[in-house]
């Protein structure tokens, strides 16, 4: 799912038991933002890549059009997606 149409490409790195990951995914869904989810607990290569790119192992991490957001940082996510406060 490339950055087609209205939205840049969004990838969210998650783990199954992460409440902030669930909140971030729900936030994107509510705003109609398509995303690709990568479960780093099941994908060791993705986990290594995440550490290489961010220097840490925490999730969620969002890649929005090539820009990294560490954690569920709504203001930063909104800014990168061009969303206004609702």
C-alpha contacts under 8 A as a table, 3 or more apart, distances in Angstrom:
res1	aa1	res2	aa2	distance
1	X	4	X	7.54
1	X	9	X	6.98
1	X	35	X	7.49
1	X	36	X	7.09
2	X	8	X	7.46
2	X	9	X	5.14
3	X	6	X	7.84
3	X	7	X	5.72
3	X	8	X	4.12
3	X	9	X	3.84
3	X	10	X	7.45
3	X	65	X	7.29
4	X	7	X	6.23
4	X	8	X	6.76
4	X	9	X	7.32
5	X	8	X	7.93
7	X	33	X	6.79
7	X	34	X	7.71
7	X	81	X	6.74
8	X	64	X	6.34
8	X	65	X	4.98
8	X	81	X	7.11
9	X	34	X	7.98
9	X	35	X	7.01
9	X	63	X	7.76
9	X	64	X	5.87
9	X	65	X	5.03
9	X	66	X	7.87
10	X	34	X	7.00
10	X	35	X	4.78
10	X	36	X	6.33
10	X	62	X	6.85
10	X	63	X	5.59
10	X	64	X	4.58
10	X	65	X	6.32
11	X	35	X	5.51
11	X	36	X	4.72
11	X	37	X	5.82
11	X	38	X	7.16
11	X	62	X	5.66
11	X	63	X	5.04
11	X	64	X	6.62
12	X	25	X	7.86
12	X	35	X	6.93
12	X	36	X	6.26
12	X	37	X	4.95
12	X	38	X	6.15
12	X	60	X	6.64
12	X	61	X	5.76
12	X	62	X	4.41
12	X	63	X	6.33
13	X	37	X	6.01
13	X	38	X	4.79
13	X	39	X	5.92
13	X	40	X	6.36
13	X	59	X	6.39
13	X	60	X	5.54
13	X	61	X	5.16
13	X	62	X	6.26
14	X	18	X	7.11
14	X	21	X	5.68
14	X	37	X	6.97
14	X	38	X	6.09
14	X	39	X	4.89
14	X	40	X	6.05
14	X	41	X	7.86
14	X	59	X	5.54
14	X	60	X	5.16
14	X	61	X	7.15
15	X	18	X	5.65
15	X	21	X	7.17
15	X	39	X	5.22
15	X	40	X	6.03
15	X	41	X	5.74
15	X	59	X	7.08
15	X	60	X	7.81
16	X	39	X	7.21
16	X	41	X	7.81
18	X	21	X	5.22
18	X	22	X	6.57
18	X	59	X	7.46
18	X	60	X	7.80
19	X	22	X	5.15
19	X	23	X	6.24
20	X	23	X	4.92
20	X	24	X	6.06
20	X	59	X	7.76
20	X	60	X	6.57
20	X	71	X	7.48
20	X	72	X	6.27
21	X	24	X	5.13
21	X	25	X	6.20
21	X	59	X	6.77
21	X	60	X	5.04
21	X	72	X	7.40
22	X	25	X	5.20
22	X	26	X	6.11
23	X	26	X	5.14
23	X	27	X	6.06
23	X	72	X	7.66
24	X	27	X	5.01
24	X	28	X	6.32
24	X	60	X	7.58
24	X	72	X	5.75
25	X	28	X	5.19
25	X	29	X	6.17
26	X	29	X	4.97
26	X	30	X	6.06
27	X	30	X	5.24
27	X	31	X	6.52
28	X	31	X	5.25
28	X	32	X	6.26
28	X	33	X	5.12
28	X	34	X	7.28
28	X	35	X	7.79
29	X	32	X	5.00
29	X	33	X	5.82
29	X	34	X	7.17
30	X	33	X	7.73
38	X	43	X	7.55
38	X	46	X	7.45
39	X	42	X	5.64
39	X	43	X	6.28
40	X	43	X	4.87
40	X	44	X	6.32
40	X	46	X	5.85
40	X	47	X	4.88
41	X	44	X	6.92
41	X	47	X	7.36
43	X	46	X	5.35
43	X	47	X	6.33
44	X	47	X	4.97
44	X	48	X	6.24
45	X	48	X	5.16
45	X	49	X	6.16
46	X	49	X	4.95
46	X	50	X	6.01
47	X	50	X	5.04
47	X	51	X	6.36
47	X	57	X	7.54
48	X	51	X	5.21
48	X	52	X	6.17
49	X	52	X	4.97
49	X	53	X	6.07
50	X	53	X	5.15
50	X	54	X	5.92
50	X	55	X	7.60
50	X	56	X	7.51
50	X	57	X	7.06
51	X	54	X	5.27
51	X	55	X	4.80
51	X	56	X	5.03
51	X	57	X	5.61
52	X	55	X	5.64
52	X	56	X	7.90
54	X	57	X	7.87
54	X	68	X	7.81
54	X	70	X	7.95
58	X	61	X	7.43
58	X	70	X	7.89
58	X	71	X	7.67
59	X	70	X	7.24
59	X	71	X	6.17
60	X	70	X	6.54
60	X	71	X	5.01
60	X	72	X	6.51
61	X	68	X	6.95
61	X	69	X	5.67
61	X	70	X	4.65
61	X	71	X	5.58
61	X	72	X	7.68
62	X	68	X	5.74
62	X	69	X	5.03
62	X	70	X	6.55
62	X	71	X	7.65
63	X	66	X	5.53
63	X	67	X	5.46
63	X	68	X	4.69
63	X	69	X	6.41
64	X	67	X	5.17
64	X	68	X	6.41
64	X	69	X	7.56
64	X	77	X	7.85
64	X	80	X	6.73
64	X	81	X	7.52
67	X	80	X	7.93
69	X	72	X	7.70
69	X	73	X	7.02
69	X	76	X	7.03
69	X	77	X	7.05
70	X	73	X	7.18
72	X	77	X	7.92
73	X	76	X	5.51
73	X	77	X	6.10
74	X	77	X	4.99
74	X	78	X	5.90
75	X	78	X	5.13
75	X	79	X	6.10
76	X	79	X	5.08
76	X	80	X	6.24
77	X	80	X	5.28
77	X	81	X	6.14
78	X	81	X	5.11
78	X	82	X	5.75
78	X	83	X	4.70
78	X	84	X	6.72
78	X	85	X	7.79
79	X	82	X	5.06
79	X	83	X	6.25
79	X	84	X	7.96
80	X	83	X	7.83
